[in-house]
């Protein structure tokens, strides 16, 4: 019985196998035509809004698991980090538990100052600095390994945010990272960044705010070329085509 595989018996098979081998071995850069990047990095004027505004920080409401730096001016022994517990309270020297959940940092500082002034200190200058705000979130979508919603703890930049997603998926276009942001009035702003320039220090690593949506685009030409190349190879290997 002739057990020679069909692929080996067909006269066009060596040529087709050669094409398949060439496609697999050819570096991605060689498969991809030179593409001129037309997405300009944002100017200093357009990148400026990415700095977190004081108004947004002042309006933030404290929540459980937030980490705060507590200090009383002129009393260095009082300075410490305190975390808001599940009940929305923090534990402080002398006055014990104080409920701060739902308050802004300034309102909470004023409440604590009042408590200290009642029995222990004269005109205390209390400050609360938010070191971690775990209720804030960002979303990362598109050509990344692990797209999803991630908690935002402390200051976050674009490079750090993308590291949370586990790296880029195949054919990601790192020269076109888009950040969508909701602003006052219900409108949405869009910023586009070239990550190669950010990594090289040619552009600043922009600050990411809570509720930002980061989208990593796919390189459409590279994806289309890949699909076209393998479609042609499979078509050649198909004897019924």
C-alpha positions in Angstrom: 0.0 0.0 0.0 1.3 3.5 -0.9 1.6 5.4 2.4 3.1 8.5 0.9 1.3 11.5 2.4 -0.8 13.6 0.0 1.2 16.7 0.7 4.4 15.0 -0.4 2.8 13.5 -3.5 1.5 16.8 -4.9 3.9 18.5 -7.3 3.3 22.0 -5.9 3.9 21.0 -2.3 7.7 21.8 -2.1 7.0 25.4 -3.2 4.1 25.8 -0.8 6.2 24.4 2.1 8.9 26.8 1.2 6.5 29.8 1.4 5.2 28.6 4.8 8.7 28.2 6.2 9.8 31.6 4.8 6.8 33.3 6.5 7.4 31.7 9.8 11.2 32.5 9.8 10.9 36.0 8.4 11.3 38.7 11.1 8.2 40.8 11.7 10.0 43.9 10.7 10.8 42.4 7.3 7.2 41.4 6.8 6.0 44.9 7.6 6.4 47.8 5.1 7.9 51.0 6.5 5.1 53.1 8.1 5.4 56.8 8.7 3.9 57.6 12.1 1.6 60.4 11.6 0.5 60.6 15.3 2.3 63.5 16.8 3.3 63.5 20.4 1.2 66.0 22.3 2.6 69.4 22.7 3.4 70.9 26.1 0.1 72.8 25.9 -2.0 69.6 25.3 -0.1 67.5 27.8 -0.5 70.1 30.6 -4.1 69.1 31.6 -2.7 65.6 32.6 -1.3 67.1 35.8 -3.8 66.3 38.6 -5.7 69.5 39.4 -5.9 70.7 43.1 -9.7 70.9 42.8 -10.0 67.2 42.0 -7.9 66.3 45.0 -9.8 68.6 47.3 -13.2 67.1 46.3 -12.1 63.5 46.9 -14.1 61.7 49.6 -12.3 59.4 52.0 -13.2 55.7 51.9 -12.3 52.5 53.7 -8.7 51.3 53.0 -7.4 54.8 52.1 -4.0 55.5 53.7 -3.6 58.9 55.2 -0.6 60.8 56.6 -1.7 62.5 59.8 0.3 65.4 61.3 -0.2 68.2 63.9 2.1 71.2 63.4 4.5 71.7 66.2 3.9 68.2 67.7 6.3 65.8 65.8 5.4 62.8 68.0 1.9 62.9 66.6 2.9 62.4 63.0 2.0 58.9 61.6 0.3 57.0 58.8 -3.2 55.8 59.5 -5.5 53.7 57.3 -9.3 54.1 57.2 -10.8 50.8 58.5 -13.8 49.0 57.2 -16.1 51.1 59.4 -14.7 54.3 57.9 -12.8 55.3 61.0 -9.2 56.1 61.8 -7.5 55.6 65.2 -5.6 58.7 66.6 -3.7 59.4 69.8 -5.7 60.6 72.8 -9.0 61.0 70.9 -9.3 57.4 69.7 -11.6 56.5 66.8 -12.8 59.2 64.4 -15.1 58.6 61.5 -13.8 60.2 58.3 -15.4 58.2 55.5 -17.4 60.4 53.2 -15.5 63.5 54.2 -12.9 65.4 52.1 -9.3 65.4 53.6 -9.8 69.1 54.6 -13.1 68.4 56.3 -11.7 65.4 58.2 -8.7 67.5 59.3 -11.1 70.2 60.6 -13.1 67.6 62.5 -10.0 66.1 64.1 -8.7 69.6 65.1 -12.0 70.3 66.8 -11.7 67.0 68.8 -8.2 67.8 69.9 -9.1 71.4 70.8 -12.0 70.3 73.1 -9.6 68.7 75.7 -6.0 68.5 74.7 -4.5 71.2 72.4 -5.0 74.9 71.8 -5.7 75.9 68.2 -4.2 72.7 66.7 -3.1 72.8 63.1 -4.0 69.4 61.7 -3.1 68.2 58.3 -4.2 65.0 56.4 -2.4 63.9 53.3 -3.9 61.1 51.1 -1.1 58.7 50.3 -3.2 55.9 48.8 -6.8 56.2 47.5 -7.8 52.6 46.7 -11.4 53.4 45.7 -10.2 55.1 42.5 -9.9 53.0 39.4 -8.5 53.2 35.8 -9.4 51.0 32.8 -6.8 49.5 30.4 -8.1 48.1 27.1 -7.0 47.0 23.7 -3.8 45.2 22.7 -2.5 44.3 26.2 -2.0 41.0 28.0 -4.5 41.6 30.8 -7.1 44.2 29.9 -9.4 45.3 32.7 -10.1 47.7 35.6 -7.3 48.3 38.1 -7.2 50.1 41.4 -5.3 53.3 41.6 -3.1 53.7 44.7 -1.1 56.9 44.9 0.4 58.7 42.0 0.3 56.8 38.7 1.9 57.5 35.4 1.2 56.0 31.9 4.2 53.7 32.1 3.3 52.4 35.5 -0.3 51.9 34.5 0.6 49.9 31.4 2.9 47.7 33.6 -0.2 46.7 35.5 -1.7 45.1 32.4 1.2 42.6 32.0 2.7 44.0 28.8 1.6 44.3 25.2 -0.3 41.8 23.0 1.1 40.9 19.6 0.8 43.7 17.0 0.3 46.4 19.6 1.0 49.9 18.3 3.1 51.5 21.1 3.3 54.7 19.1 -0.4 55.3 19.5 -1.5 55.0 23.1 -4.7 56.9 23.7 -5.9 58.2 27.0 -9.6 59.1 27.4 -10.6 61.4 30.2 -13.9 62.8 31.5 -13.8 66.5 32.3 -16.1 69.1 33.7 -19.4 69.5 31.8 -19.6 65.8 30.9 -17.3 66.1 28.0 -14.4 63.7 27.2 -10.9 64.6 26.2 -8.5 62.4 24.3 -4.7 62.4 24.4 -2.4 60.3 22.2 1.2 59.3 23.2 4.1 57.7 21.6 5.4 55.3 24.2 8.8 54.9 22.5 9.4 58.7 23.0 8.3 58.5 26.6 10.6 55.6 27.3 13.5 57.4 25.6 12.9 60.5 27.8 12.0 62.6 24.8 8.5 63.1 26.2 7.4 63.3 29.8 5.7 60.3 31.3 2.1 61.7 31.7 0.2 61.5 35.0 -2.9 59.2 34.9 -6.0 60.3 36.8 -8.8 58.2 38.3 -11.4 57.0 35.8 -9.1 57.4 32.9 -9.4 54.9 30.1 -6.2 53.8 28.4 -6.5 52.2 25.0 -3.6 50.4 23.3 -4.3 50.4 19.6 -3.4 47.5 17.2 -1.2 48.3 14.3 -3.7 47.9 11.5 -1.2 47.5 8.7 0.8 44.9 10.5 -2.3 42.9 11.4 -3.7 43.1 7.9 -0.4 42.0 6.4 -0.2 39.0 8.7 -3.7 38.0 7.9 -3.1 38.4 4.2 0.2 36.5 4.2 -1.1 33.4 6.0 -4.4 33.5 4.0 -2.3 33.3 0.8 -0.2 30.4 2.1 -3.3 28.4 3.3 -4.9 29.1 -0.1 -1.9 27.7 -1.9 -1.8 24.6 0.3 -5.5 23.9 -0.2 -5.8 21.5 -3.2 -9.6 22.1 -3.4 -9.3 25.9 -3.9 
